[in-house]
Amino acid sequence: MTDASPANAPAPDPAQAVELVLAVTRGAWPATDAAVGDLFATLGVRTVDSDAGTDDSAGDDPSAGETWPSPVDIRRLEVSFGGEVYASWTSHAGDFLGIDLQLYNAPSPNDPGTRLGYDRILALLSQNLGTPTEPWDDEEIPPRQWEVGRWRILLHLFTLRDSGVMLSVDDASTADRAEREASARQDAAHAQAATHRP
């Protein structure tokens, strides 16, 4: 996989992160709570109950600007590989949506360790799945995307204010449905705000 020495190898091992998302794509979409539990057991991950519940990051503070409640529930996951990882799983209207991994976070922009982790993950995914597409290209480093059956894998490198890598796998149809609902909620909130302006 790499000729880097262990001293400068990224942690967690990029191969473990890639294997986790690829393992999701090898199975059927989990249509029931029991199937989600079976998927997590197969992946070697477990839910973290203390963080279970709806994502309240949008908040209800009016001083934070206009916000719309997310139609996606986000819950923490504990993964079995080492290194600092913020892992979560998402659902929409009770349906399993996907798994997100936040990796190689650093408080400074353009961190070399973050870039190394990203480059290794990109190489491994490309080796396994072929050349990625770029779903949008209005960023300095566009995200990379692979379609695997009904699943969508997205790899994103953040480098401007701080550094980090996001690796996610989701069910494309559920994700598209959640995005349509979020857009509809946003449009409705805009329309309601417009009717209340003096």
Salt bridges, closest charged atoms under 4 A:
GLU19 OE2 - ARG26 NH1 2.62
ASP51 OD2 - ARG76 NH1 3.38
ASP73 OD2 - ARG75 NH2 3.94
GLU78 OE1 - ARG46 NH2 3.17
ASP95 OD2 - ARG177 NH2 2.67
ASP119 OD1 - ARG115 NE 3.04
GLU134 OE2 - ARG144 NH1 2.83
GLU139 OE1 - HIS156 NE2 2.83
GLU147 OE2 - ARG152 NE 3.61
ASP170 OD1 - ARG152 NH1 3.93
ASP171 OD1 - ARG150 NE 2.41
ASP176 OD1 - ARG152 NH2 3.19
GLU181 OE1 - HIS92 NE2 3.33
GLU181 OE2 - ARG185 NH2 2.84
